[in-house]
Amino acid sequence: MDFNLYMGDVAESARKEIRDAGFTELMTSEEVKDSLEKQGTTLVMVNSTCGCAGGVARPAAASAIHYDKRPNQLVTVFAGQDREATETARQYFEGYAPSSPSFALLKDGKIVKMVERHEIEGHSPVEVVTKLQQLFEDNCDEL
């Protein structure tokens, strides 16, 4: 089996899963800047191909957004795939080390809080949904 072909299939499946959940995929530095500098709240999911992304983070992302309060904007960057976009997004995550998968909540272009890999890996999707919805409760308006 061609490893690059296999990884391409895995990455495309991961991309599709988060897009289908309602997140807009940001693939360039310009797209990231345009999205993250908007007024309001933005949830950024830093996607990856690891098991905890597929088994916990993406399912949690898809479930967490079904809540009375949620961010104005849902976006995603893909660590290890879209390097420029991911590096640009991480410039907005001041005070946090690079982490994937992870979630960042921004308000008016400034980081509010992150749910980092260590808060995802080894946890259930329900636990991550609870963390995300608490962030939404504390920082987002009702839609």
N, C-alpha and C positions, 0 to 999 in steps of 0.2 A: 504494500500500500504506500502510495506517495504521501509522506507526512504533510507537506505543504497543502496538498489537495484536501486531506482530511481536516487540517486546522481551518482551512477556508470554509469548509462545510460547517464545522463547529461554530466558528465566528458568525457566519451568516444566520445560523439557527438562533444564536444568542441575540443578534441584532433584531431579528424578526420578532422574537418573543417580547422584547421591551418596546418595540414600535407598536406591536399589537396591543400592548397595555395602555397606549396613549402617550408615550414619550416621543418627543421629537429628537431625532438623531443629529448631533452636531459633529461634522467631520472635518471642519477647517477652523483655523484660528479666528478668521473673520466671523464665522457663524457663532462661535463661542462668545466673542466680544459683543456682537450684536444682541445676543440673547441674555447674557448675564448682566449687562449694563441697563437692562430695562427696569423701570419702576415696578414695584410690587414684589411678590415672593416667587422664588424659583427653586424647585427641587432638581438637583443634578444627581443622576445616578451614574457613578463611574462603573461601567460594565467591565466584565472580564470573562475569560473562558474557564475559570476555575470551578470546581465543584460547588463551593459555597455561593458562587454567583448564581448558578443554575438551580441549586437545591434550596437556597434560602433567599438571596437578595432579589432576584427577578420576581419570584412569586410574591414576596413581601411587597415589592413596589407595585405590582398589579393590584394587590388587595388593599393596600393602605390608602390609595387615592379615593376609595369609595367611603367617604366620610363627609360629615357636614361642613367641615372646614378643610381646605386644601390649598396648596400653592396656586398662584395665578398661572404658572408656567411649569411644565414638566419636560425636562430635557435629559439627554444622555450623551456621554462621551465613552469611547471604548479604549481602555488601557491596553497597550500592547498591539493595537491595531491602527488606531488613528492617533499617532504619537503627538503630532503638532497640536491637535485639538485638545488632547488630554493635558499636555503641558501648559497650554494657555488657561484651561479651566483651573488647574491646580494653582495658578498664580492668584486666583481669587480666594483660595482656601487658606488664607494667612493664619499661621499658628498651628497648622496641621501638617503632619508628614504625609507624603504620598501613600495612598492606601487604595487597594482595589480587591474586591468590590467595596464601594462605599457610597454614602449619600451625603450631599451637602445642601443645606438650606440657606439660601441667600435672600436678603431683603434689600431692595434698592441697590443691588450690585455688591453688597457687603455680606461676608459670611456671618451667619447667626450661630450655626452649630453643624457638626458633622456626626454621622453614624459611621464609625470606621470599621475596617475589616475585623478587628478583634471583638467588635460588638455584633458581628454578623456570624462569623465562623464559629461553629459549635453551638449556635443558638437555633431555635426553631423559627420558621417564618412568622408564626404568630407573635413571638417575642419581638421580632424586628418590626412587624406591623404596629405593635403597641408603642415602640419607641418613635416611629415615624408619626403616628397619629398624635402623640403627645406634643411633638414639635409643631404639627399643624395646629393643634388646639391653642398652643401658646403664642403662635406667630402669624397665623393666617386668618383671613376673613371667611365668613360663610359664603358659599357660592350659590 
